[in-house]
Amino acid sequence: MKIITALCASVLLAYVVITVSPVNGEEAIYSDMIRLHVLADSDETNEQELKLKVRDAVLEKVTELTNGITDTEEALSVVENNLEEISKVGKTVVENNGYDHNVTAEIGREEYPEREYEGFRLPAGEYYSLRVKIGKAEGKNWWCVLFPPLCTAAAEERNEVFVATGFTGEQYRTVTETENVKYKIKFKILEVLEEILREKN
């Protein structure tokens, strides 16, 4: 009886995994996105306000630089080749607001927690990331998605933004339909898969 029960459980588990595992390339969510991480100098109210002004300027600059680009690798290359210019944009905002903080921009892989935004949610894991550090960079962070440009896209435009940058309908549903049990499980599997891949590396 125990053997039959175990066999049934194994078959059920296999069915669930096959049904909801990232067979349609949902794991590309990690490799085909560039996140934006802006770190304020401190948690002082004025520094947090400054962080948002720097964020807006950086978003505007990167949106200009990557306009028309639909490939993540190309977008990464453009951002990496313009890190100095992005830093200068942030520095200008800082100086125009009466501060003398240094501003640095760097790109690489970075660990992100699970984050929920208006209309979509992204699993925890390691993403390509543009980090913009203001001064001591010891204040609260601001996270979003730089590419595809979801930080600036209106909710009704996001599906078009995903499609334009090569995301499949299944990938889009995975991050936007997380109240659906199927996609909640897919979402969790993504996090587990990312952890396994990170351990192998």
DAHUWO-V130231 format. One record per helix or strand of 2 or more residues. SS is the DSSP state (a for helix, b for strand). FROM is the first residue (numbers start at 0). TO is the last residue. If there is no record, write none. Layout:
SS&FROM&TO / SS&FROM&TO
//
This chain:
a&1&19 / a&27&30 / b&33&38 / a&44&64 / a&71&80 / a&82&95 / b&102&111 / b&114&116 / b&119&121 / b&124&133 / b&140&146 / a&154&163 / a&168&175 / a&180&199
//
